[in-house]
């Protein structure tokens, strides 16, 4: 077994594809290729993924993500058409249609550099203004304390790796100590809420695989994983953030409209209804190189 190899766990029926991150004497640290999960496993429990299996799983994951992206874009298109129609009839005559869009800005903190790269690519595809940072989960609270006043986002995504710990004498799912990083996510949310207490002015999307959903919401998150303590897809938080960024400030982001279009559904991410952060303005920005201006100041 070598670092970088693609493997599955035999004891779990080979349900998730992992990449080997570290190899020790008799166990390896492995990271999900599509799901936000880091685990350790006995080397004897790991088996390499065949090219056929890898290709099939990659295609399945890609199909799911394409469907998810298409659904988010369709929701956004319908929302924008309705928003613009209402705005147009209320303020201007029908022949005036010059306007510009101001979607919400996303600040995305990720405990995994590879997932961060994939997330930023999806934000770009969805035309969501986003700023991304690779920050280890334990450092996220301090990082937000320094960066939030500078970045001034509308949406904050706090994600990375998490999971229910193995080897506990008593597995209490109500206890934050049962989870790998849920306490770190809670700490980061509390800092964000100290910066902005109003949940409609700062939307927080938090959590990763199997995170303590209830604790994240109680700390101040608007949307969080994982109600069913399931593995969430690496890009599910991005889909929620994108929906918030392109939902009108006059409308609420309803989790019931989001969950069917995430890869892991309502067991993966839940939350509370929250106002969107999308605005439109008019008239559209002009090409200043074509405007003739008579100077008026000496």
C-alpha positions in Angstrom: 0.0 0.0 0.0 1.5 3.4 -1.0 0.5 7.0 -0.6 -1.8 8.3 -3.4 -3.4 4.9 -4.2 -7.1 4.7 -4.6 -8.7 2.2 -2.3 -12.0 1.1 -0.7 -12.7 -0.6 2.7 -13.7 -4.2 2.5 -15.5 -4.1 5.9 -17.8 -1.3 4.6 -18.6 -3.1 1.4 -16.4 -0.7 -0.6 -19.0 2.0 -0.4 -16.7 5.0 -0.6 -13.6 5.6 -2.7 -10.6 6.9 -0.7 -7.1 8.2 -1.5 -4.3 7.0 0.8 -2.8 10.0 2.6 -0.4 8.4 5.0 0.9 4.8 5.4 2.0 3.6 8.8 3.2 0.1 9.9 -0.2 -1.7 9.9 -2.7 1.1 9.1 -3.3 3.9 6.7 -4.9 7.4 6.9 -7.4 7.7 4.0 -9.4 10.6 2.6 -12.7 10.3 0.6 -12.3 11.5 -3.0 -15.9 12.8 -3.2 -17.1 12.7 0.4 -15.8 14.9 3.3 -14.4 12.0 5.3 -11.0 11.3 6.7 -10.5 7.9 8.4 -7.8 5.4 9.4 -8.1 1.8 8.5 -6.1 -1.4 8.9 -4.1 -1.9 5.7 -5.5 -5.5 5.5 -9.0 -4.0 5.3 -8.1 -1.9 2.2 -8.2 -3.1 -1.4 -7.2 -1.2 -4.5 -10.0 0.1 -6.8 -10.0 -1.3 -10.2 -10.0 1.0 -13.2 -13.4 -0.2 -14.1 -14.8 0.5 -10.7 -13.1 3.9 -10.5 -14.4 4.9 -13.9 -17.9 3.8 -13.0 -17.9 5.6 -9.6 -16.4 8.8 -11.1 -19.2 8.8 -13.7 -21.9 8.3 -11.1 -20.5 11.1 -9.0 -20.2 13.4 -12.0 -23.8 12.7 -13.1 -25.1 13.5 -9.6 -23.1 16.7 -9.4 -24.2 17.8 -12.9 -27.9 17.2 -12.0 -27.3 19.1 -8.8 -25.7 22.1 -10.6 -28.4 22.1 -13.3 -31.1 22.1 -10.6 -29.4 25.0 -8.8 -29.1 27.0 -12.0 -32.7 26.3 -12.9 -33.9 27.4 -9.5 -31.8 30.6 -9.9 -33.2 31.3 -13.4 -36.8 31.0 -12.2 -36.2 33.1 -9.2 -34.4 35.8 -11.2 -37.2 35.9 -13.8 -39.9 36.3 -11.2 -37.8 38.9 -9.3 -37.2 40.9 -12.4 -40.8 40.7 -13.5 -42.0 42.1 -10.2 -39.3 44.8 -10.1 -40.1 45.9 -13.7 -43.8 46.2 -13.2 -43.4 48.1 -10.0 -40.9 50.6 -11.0 -40.3 51.1 -14.8 -42.1 50.9 -18.1 -41.9 47.7 -20.0 -39.4 49.0 -22.7 -36.8 49.8 -20.0 -34.9 46.6 -19.1 -31.4 47.7 -18.3 -30.3 46.3 -14.9 -27.4 44.6 -13.1 -27.2 41.8 -10.6 -25.6 41.9 -7.2 -25.5 38.3 -5.8 -24.3 37.7 -2.3 -20.6 37.3 -1.6 -19.4 34.0 -0.2 -16.5 33.5 2.2 -15.6 29.8 2.0 -13.3 28.2 4.7 -12.3 24.6 3.9 -10.2 22.2 5.9 -9.2 20.3 2.8 -7.2 22.0 -0.1 -8.5 19.6 -2.7 -12.2 20.1 -1.8 -11.5 23.9 -1.7 -10.3 23.8 -5.2 -13.3 21.9 -6.4 -15.6 24.3 -4.5 -14.1 27.4 -6.0 -14.4 25.9 -9.5 -18.1 25.3 -8.9 -18.6 28.9 -7.5 -17.1 30.1 -10.7 -19.3 27.9 -12.8 -22.4 29.2 -11.0 -21.1 32.8 -11.2 -21.1 33.3 -7.5 -18.6 35.8 -6.2 -16.5 33.8 -3.7 -13.3 34.1 -1.6 -11.8 30.8 -0.5 -9.2 29.9 2.1 -7.7 26.6 3.2 -7.8 26.6 7.0 -7.4 23.7 9.3 -10.6 23.2 11.3 -8.9 24.0 14.7 -7.8 27.4 13.3 -11.1 28.5 11.8 -12.4 30.5 14.7 -9.3 32.6 15.0 -9.1 33.0 11.2 -12.7 34.3 11.0 -12.1 36.8 13.9 -9.4 38.4 11.7 -10.9 38.0 8.3 -14.6 38.8 8.6 -14.2 42.5 9.1 -12.0 42.7 6.0 -14.0 40.3 3.7 -17.5 41.4 4.8 -19.3 38.5 3.2 -23.0 37.8 2.9 -22.5 34.0 3.2 -19.9 32.1 5.2 -19.2 28.4 4.5 -17.4 26.6 7.3 -16.5 23.1 6.3 -13.8 20.5 6.0 -13.6 17.0 7.6 -15.7 15.6 10.4 -17.1 12.3 11.6 -18.2 10.2 14.5 -15.2 8.9 16.3 -14.5 5.2 16.6 -13.3 3.3 19.7 -15.5 5.2 22.2 -16.7 3.3 25.2 -20.1 5.0 24.9 -21.1 6.7 21.7 -23.3 9.6 22.7 -24.4 11.5 19.6 -25.5 14.4 21.7 -22.0 15.0 23.0 -19.7 17.2 20.8 -16.7 15.1 22.0 -18.1 12.2 20.0 -17.2 14.1 16.8 -13.9 14.8 15.1 -14.4 18.5 14.3 -17.9 19.5 15.3 -16.6 21.5 18.3 -14.2 23.4 16.0 -17.1 24.2 13.7 -19.2 25.4 16.7 -16.3 27.7 17.8 -16.1 29.2 14.3 -19.8 29.8 14.1 -19.8 31.6 17.5 -17.1 33.9 16.3 -19.1 34.6 13.1 -22.2 35.4 15.2 -20.2 37.8 17.4 -19.4 39.6 14.2 -23.0 39.6 12.9 -25.9 38.4 15.1 -28.7 38.8 12.5 -29.1 35.5 10.7 -30.6 37.3 7.7 -27.6 39.6 7.3 -25.0 36.8 7.5 -25.9 33.3 6.4 -23.7 30.6 7.8 -23.4 27.1 6.2 -21.5 24.8 8.4 -20.4 21.2 8.8 -19.0 18.2 7.0 -19.6 14.4 7.2 -21.7 13.2 10.2 -21.4 16.6 11.9 -23.5 17.5 15.0 -26.3 19.2 13.1 -28.2 20.3 16.2 -25.2 21.9 17.9 -24.2 23.8 14.8 -27.7 25.3 14.4 -27.8 26.2 18.1 -24.5 27.9 17.8 -26.0 30.1 15.1 -25.7 28.4 11.7 -28.5 28.8 9.2 -27.8 25.6 7.4 -25.7 22.6 8.7 -24.9 19.0 8.3 -25.7 16.3 9.1 -29.3 15.6 10.4 -29.0 11.9 9.6 -25.3 11.7 10.5 -24.5 10.6 7.0 -21.5 11.3 4.7 -22.1 14.5 2.7 -20.8 15.2 -0.8 -17.8 17.5 -0.9 -19.8 20.1 -2.9 -23.2 20.0 -1.1 -22.3 23.1 1.1 -21.4 25.0 -2.1 -24.9 24.3 -3.5 -26.5 25.7 -0.4 -24.3 28.8 -0.4 -25.0 29.4 -4.1 -28.8 29.2 -3.6 -28.5 31.8 -0.8 -26.3 34.1 -2.9 -28.9 34.1 -5.7 -32.1 34.2 -3.7 -33.7 37.7 -3.5 -33.4 39.7 -0.3 -37.3 39.7 -0.4 -37.5 35.9 -0.4 -36.4 33.2 2.0 -34.1 30.3 1.2 -36.1 27.2 2.1 -34.2 24.0 2.8 -37.0 22.1 1.3 -36.1 23.7 -2.0 -32.4 22.9 -1.6 -32.2 19.4 -0.2 -33.7 17.6 -3.3 -30.9 19.0 -5.4 -28.0 18.2 -3.1 -26.3 14.8 -3.6 -27.0 13.6 -0.1 -30.5 15.2 0.4 -32.3 16.1 3.6 -30.3 13.6 5.7 -27.2 15.4 4.6 -28.0 19.1 5.1 -30.9 20.8 7.0 -31.5 24.3 8.3 -33.9 27.2 8.9 -35.6 29.5 6.5 -33.4 32.5 5.8 -33.6 35.6 3.7 -31.5 35.6 0.5 -28.8 38.1 -0.4 -29.4 38.7 -4.1 -30.2 42.2 -5.3 -30.8 43.8 -8.7 -30.1 47.4 -9.6 -30.6 49.8 -12.5 -29.6 51.1 -14.9 -27.0 48.7 -16.0 -23.3 49.8 -15.8 -22.3 51.8 -18.8 -19.2 51.5 -21.0 -17.4 54.6 -19.7 -15.0 54.6 -22.7 -18.0 55.6 -24.8 -19.4 58.4 -22.6 -18.5 62.0 -23.5 -18.4 64.0 -20.3 -18.0 67.8 -20.0 -15.7 68.5 -17.0 -17.5 70.5 -14.3 -14.8 70.9 -11.6 -11.9 73.4 -11.7 
